[in-house]
Amino acid sequence: MQTLRSFSLSKLILIIALSATTIGCTWKKTMAFKSPSGRCSVEIWQTRIANEWGTRVRLVSPTRSTFVFENRREAIVYFVHVYWSPDESKAGVITAGTNGWELAYDVQTGKEIPFETIREDIAASIRKTYQVPTGDDPIRWAGSADAQNDFFRLHPEIRLSYR
């Protein structure tokens, strides 16, 4: 009888440990940024229990939904800005935190395009949205503590495990 209890207890501990590990490795949507028309969006997905264990970027359009970027390293994200071209054919994403990314995509195909093709437009969009000091490069400013504070003030709906 004692062996059976020990076996059951050890099995239960193993199941709990595996469940906790598996849940920690699954993903959940932590942020979403809709296009001006609302037909498209860029979603930020992070690991479920401890959001800093990884980040994915998902591009959603009426014709496709695809993860266009993934980082499985430490990824504490404190600032995200999404730019949409006027016709919503291009999307740009800039993130800052322990890791930062500058990404640009063709919305219809979901394929990455050179960030330089939207650099000036995303910089102008950041400047328009936030109080970037005159003379500062908005893309460099995105990595500052002021940008982090302004981002969370603008997006109080975003809840992260590390914040």
N, C-alpha and C positions, 0 to 999 in steps of 0.2 A: 504494500500500500504506500509506504514511504517513497519508493522508487517511482511509482506512478505520479504522486504529487510533485516530486522534484522534476520529473520529466515535463509535466504540465506547466509548472511554474517557469521552467527554463524556456519552454516553447512560447509561453505568453510573453516573456521578456523579449525574446527574439522577434516576435510579431510586432510588438510595440516599437522596438528599435527600427525595424525595417519600415514600418508605417511612417514614423517620424522622418526618417531619411528620405523616403519617397515623396512625402508631402513637401518637404523642404526643397526638393528638386523640381517640383512642378511650377508652372508659371501662372501669374494672374495679371490682368490688365490693371495698371496703376495710374495711367494717364491717357487721355484721348484729346486730340486737337482736330476739330472739324475744319473742313475747307469753308470758305465764305458761303458757298451754296448749300452746304450741309450734305452734299452727295458723297464726299470722300472724307477720309480721316487718316491721321497718323496716330497710332497707338503705341504706347510704351508698356511693355510687359516686363515684369521682374519676378524673381523667384518668390514663392508664396510666403513662407514664414519669415525669412530674413531677406528682404528685398535687395540687399547689397551683393548677393551671390551671383548675380547675372542680370543682363538686360537684353531685351529683344526689341526691335522696331518693326511694327507691322503696318503695311500700307494697304488701306482699304479703299476700293473704288467700286462703282456699280458693276464692273465686269470681273474683278478679281480681288482676292484678299491673300496677301502673302507676307511672310516674314522676310524683310529685306536686309536685316542686319541682326547679328547675334554676338554677344560678348559673354563668355562664361567665366570671366575672371571677376575679381572684386569690382563692383560698379556702383558706387554711391553717386547718384545723380542729384545735383542740387539746382540745376537750371536746364530748361528745355525751351527751345523756341522753334516753331514750325512756320515756314514761309510757303505760301501758295502763289504760283504765278497767276496773273489776272485771269487767264483762261483755264486755270487749274490743271494744266497739262504737266506742270513740274511742281515738285515739292522739295523743300530743303529743310533739313533738321540739324540743329546744333545743340549739343549737350555739353554740360560742364559739371565737374565733380572730381572724384578721384581719377576718373578717366573722362576724356572728352572726345566727342566725335563731330565731324563735319560731314554731312551726308547730303546727297542730292539724287533725285529719282525722276524718271519719266513715269508719270502716273498711269498711263495706259498700259505700258508693258511691264512696269514694276522693276525695270532695269536701272541700275545705278548709272548716273551721268556725272561728268566732272563737277565737283563742287564749285570750281571757279566760274562756271557758267551762271551761277546764281549768287555768288559771293556778294556783289554790290547790292543786289535786291534784298538779300536776307539781312545785311547790315542796315540798310535803310528801314526795314521792317522792325528790327530790334530798336533802333533809334526812335521810331514812331511810337512803339509800344511802351518803352521804358524811359526813365530819366537818365540817359547816358550823358555824362559830362561833355561839354563842348570840347572838341579836339581829340577825344578818346575814340579809338577804333571800337565800334560796337561788338565785334566778334571777340576781341581780346577782353573787353569789359565783361562779357558773358561769364568769364571765369572768376570774377571778383565777388567778394562778400556782399557788396551792394546789389549785384545781380541776383544772387541767391535770395537775399531778403526781399527784393522787389518781386521775384518770381513767386515765392510762397504767399506774398501779400496779394498778388493778382490771382492766384489759384488756391484759395483756401480749401477747395474740395479735395485736393491731393493729400493723401495720408500715406506715409511711408514708415516702415519699421525702424529706420535709422534716424528719424527726425522727431 
